[in-house]
Amino acid sequence: MMTDPIADMLTRIRNAVRVERPHVDMPLSKVKRGLAEVLKREGYIWDWEEVSGKPCDHLRVFLKYGPNGERVIRHVRRVSKPGRRVYSGATRLKPVLGGQGITIISTSRGVISDREARQRKLGGEVLCEIW
């Protein structure tokens, strides 16, 4: 039994980037779909798709690398964990590495990046930081 599916997704992405895989598969959920969409909008991955399969559907994330094979995703850190949830308001969200990275937040309006949360003046649960 998996206790933290979001941490599992981030670990799969981190491991796949380290060995320079073109894509990575993981079990599908609504939050993971939202996380993948934010990563696509912010330019950290090429694309994502839903793959039908048994016993469950999968999410396939196509990873992005630079022209010389350099990693676009260098660090992934899970902030809010099942044992300690971390919440933040829109005014307390600071840019990661001076705007070089993003914080992904689960709000009442869905999963969004810290830039969108500041624009919409929304707070929520801080899922992870990526740079």
C-alpha positions as CSV (number, residue, x, y, z in Angstrom):
1,M,0.0,0.0,0.0
2,M,1.3,3.4,-1.0
3,T,0.9,6.1,1.6
4,D,2.1,9.1,-0.4
5,P,1.3,8.8,-4.2
6,I,2.5,12.4,-4.9
7,A,5.9,11.6,-3.4
8,D,6.0,8.4,-5.5
9,M,5.3,10.5,-8.7
10,L,8.1,13.0,-7.8
11,T,10.5,10.2,-7.1
12,R,9.7,8.4,-10.4
13,I,10.4,11.7,-12.2
14,R,13.6,12.4,-10.3
15,N,14.9,8.9,-11.0
16,A,14.0,9.0,-14.7
17,V,15.7,12.4,-15.1
18,R,18.9,11.0,-13.5
19,V,19.1,8.2,-16.0
20,E,17.9,10.4,-18.9
21,R,14.8,8.4,-19.8
22,P,12.5,10.0,-22.5
23,H,9.4,9.3,-20.5
24,V,8.1,7.8,-17.2
25,D,4.9,6.0,-16.3
26,M,2.9,6.1,-13.1
27,P,-0.6,5.3,-11.8
28,L,-3.1,8.0,-12.7
29,S,-5.0,10.3,-10.3
30,K,-6.6,13.7,-10.6
31,V,-3.9,15.4,-8.5
32,K,-1.1,13.8,-10.6
33,R,-2.8,14.9,-13.8
34,G,-2.9,18.5,-12.4
35,L,0.7,18.3,-11.3
36,A,1.7,17.2,-14.8
37,E,-0.3,20.0,-16.4
38,V,1.5,22.6,-14.2
39,L,4.9,21.1,-15.1
40,K,3.9,21.3,-18.8
41,R,2.7,24.9,-18.6
42,E,5.9,26.0,-16.8
43,G,8.1,24.3,-19.3
44,Y,9.6,21.5,-17.2
45,I,8.2,18.6,-19.3
46,W,7.3,18.3,-23.0
47,D,3.9,16.7,-22.5
48,W,1.8,14.1,-20.7
49,E,-0.8,11.6,-21.7
50,E,-3.2,9.1,-20.2
51,V,-2.5,5.4,-21.1
52,S,-5.3,2.8,-20.6
53,G,-4.2,-0.4,-19.0
54,K,-4.9,-3.1,-16.5
55,P,-5.3,-3.1,-13.6
56,C,-5.5,0.8,-13.7
57,D,-4.8,3.7,-16.1
58,H,-1.4,5.2,-16.2
59,L,0.0,8.7,-16.6
60,R,2.9,9.0,-19.0
61,V,5.1,12.0,-18.6
62,F,7.5,13.0,-21.4
63,L,10.6,14.5,-19.8
64,K,12.4,17.5,-21.2
65,Y,16.2,17.9,-21.7
66,G,18.3,20.8,-23.1
67,P,20.0,20.8,-26.5
68,N,23.1,19.3,-25.1
69,G,21.3,16.8,-22.9
70,E,21.3,18.9,-19.8
71,R,18.5,18.4,-17.3
72,V,15.6,20.8,-17.2
73,I,14.5,19.4,-13.8
74,R,17.5,19.5,-11.5
75,H,15.9,19.3,-8.0
76,V,12.5,18.0,-6.8
77,R,11.5,18.5,-3.2
78,R,8.3,17.3,-1.5
79,V,7.2,20.0,1.0
80,S,3.8,18.9,2.4
81,K,3.9,15.3,3.6
82,P,1.2,13.0,5.0
83,G,2.6,13.4,8.5
84,R,3.0,17.2,8.3
85,R,0.8,19.2,5.9
86,V,2.2,22.6,4.9
87,Y,-0.2,25.4,3.9
88,S,0.6,28.9,2.7
89,G,-1.4,32.0,1.8
90,A,-0.8,33.9,-1.4
91,T,1.1,36.7,0.3
92,R,3.6,34.2,1.9
93,L,4.5,32.5,-1.3
94,K,8.0,33.6,-2.3
95,P,9.7,32.8,-5.6
96,V,12.0,29.8,-5.6
97,L,15.7,30.7,-6.4
98,G,14.7,34.2,-7.4
99,G,12.1,33.0,-10.0
100,Q,14.3,30.1,-11.4
101,G,12.1,27.4,-9.9
102,I,8.4,26.9,-9.0
103,T,6.3,25.9,-6.1
104,I,3.3,23.7,-6.9
105,I,0.2,24.3,-4.8
106,S,-3.1,22.5,-4.4
107,T,-5.9,25.1,-4.1
108,S,-9.6,25.1,-4.1
109,R,-9.4,25.9,-7.8
110,G,-7.1,23.0,-8.6
111,V,-3.3,22.5,-8.8
112,I,-1.4,25.6,-9.8
113,S,2.0,27.1,-9.7
114,D,3.1,29.8,-7.2
115,R,3.1,32.4,-9.9
116,E,-0.6,31.7,-10.7
117,A,-1.4,31.6,-7.0
118,R,0.0,35.0,-6.4
119,Q,-1.8,36.5,-9.5
120,R,-5.1,34.9,-8.4
121,K,-4.5,35.7,-4.7
122,L,-5.0,32.0,-3.8
123,G,-3.4,30.0,-1.0
124,G,-3.4,26.3,-0.3
125,E,-1.4,23.2,0.4
126,V,2.2,23.4,-0.8
127,L,2.9,20.2,-2.6
128,C,6.5,20.5,-3.9
129,E,9.3,22.7,-5.1
130,I,11.0,22.2,-8.5
131,W,14.0,23.9,-9.9
